[in-house]
């Protein structure tokens, strides 16, 4: 479980969490294996992009 330390997490952080949740939901969907894997990979890619954007933003502010 991921612990949130900030009262108001950044929008990119919440977006990354949402895409990660959608990725795991895609694995449990009632679709073919190839469709589930494609949806999972798509949402994990977006989650990684959002997380990288958040890290880049934090580095710029330091």
C-alpha positions as CSV (number, residue, x, y, z in Angstrom):
1,X,0.0,0.0,0.0
2,X,1.2,3.5,-0.9
3,X,1.2,6.0,1.9
4,X,0.4,9.6,1.1
5,X,2.6,12.0,3.2
6,X,1.1,15.2,1.8
7,X,-2.3,16.6,2.6
8,X,-2.7,17.7,-1.0
9,X,-0.7,15.4,-3.3
10,X,0.3,16.8,-6.7
11,X,-2.1,16.2,-9.6
12,X,0.6,14.2,-11.4
13,X,0.9,11.9,-8.4
14,X,-2.8,11.3,-8.3
15,X,-2.8,10.8,-12.0
16,X,-0.1,8.2,-11.7
17,X,-2.0,6.4,-9.0
18,X,-5.2,6.4,-11.1
19,X,-3.4,5.0,-14.1
20,X,-1.7,2.3,-11.9
21,X,-5.2,1.4,-10.6
22,X,-6.6,1.2,-14.1
23,X,-3.7,-1.0,-15.2
24,X,-4.4,-3.5,-12.5
25,X,-8.1,-3.3,-13.2
26,X,-7.3,-4.1,-16.9
27,X,-5.7,-7.4,-15.8
28,X,-8.9,-8.5,-14.1
29,X,-11.2,-7.5,-16.9
30,X,-13.3,-10.0,-18.8
31,X,-11.4,-9.7,-22.1
32,X,-8.9,-11.7,-24.0
33,X,-5.4,-12.0,-22.6
34,X,-3.8,-9.9,-25.4
35,X,-6.4,-7.1,-24.8
36,X,-5.8,-7.1,-21.0
37,X,-2.1,-7.0,-21.5
38,X,-2.3,-4.2,-24.0
39,X,-4.5,-2.1,-21.7
40,X,-2.2,-2.9,-18.7
41,X,0.9,-1.8,-20.7
42,X,-0.8,1.3,-21.9
43,X,-1.8,2.5,-18.4
44,X,1.5,1.6,-16.8
45,X,3.3,3.6,-19.5
46,X,1.1,6.6,-18.7
47,X,1.7,6.1,-14.9
48,X,5.4,6.0,-15.4
49,X,5.2,9.2,-17.5
50,X,3.3,11.0,-14.9
51,X,5.7,9.8,-12.2
52,X,8.7,11.0,-14.2
53,X,7.0,14.4,-14.8
54,X,6.5,14.7,-11.1
55,X,10.1,13.9,-10.3
56,X,11.3,16.4,-13.0
57,X,9.0,19.1,-11.4
58,X,10.4,18.4,-8.0
59,X,14.0,18.7,-9.3
60,X,13.2,22.1,-10.9
61,X,11.9,23.5,-7.7
62,X,14.9,22.5,-5.6
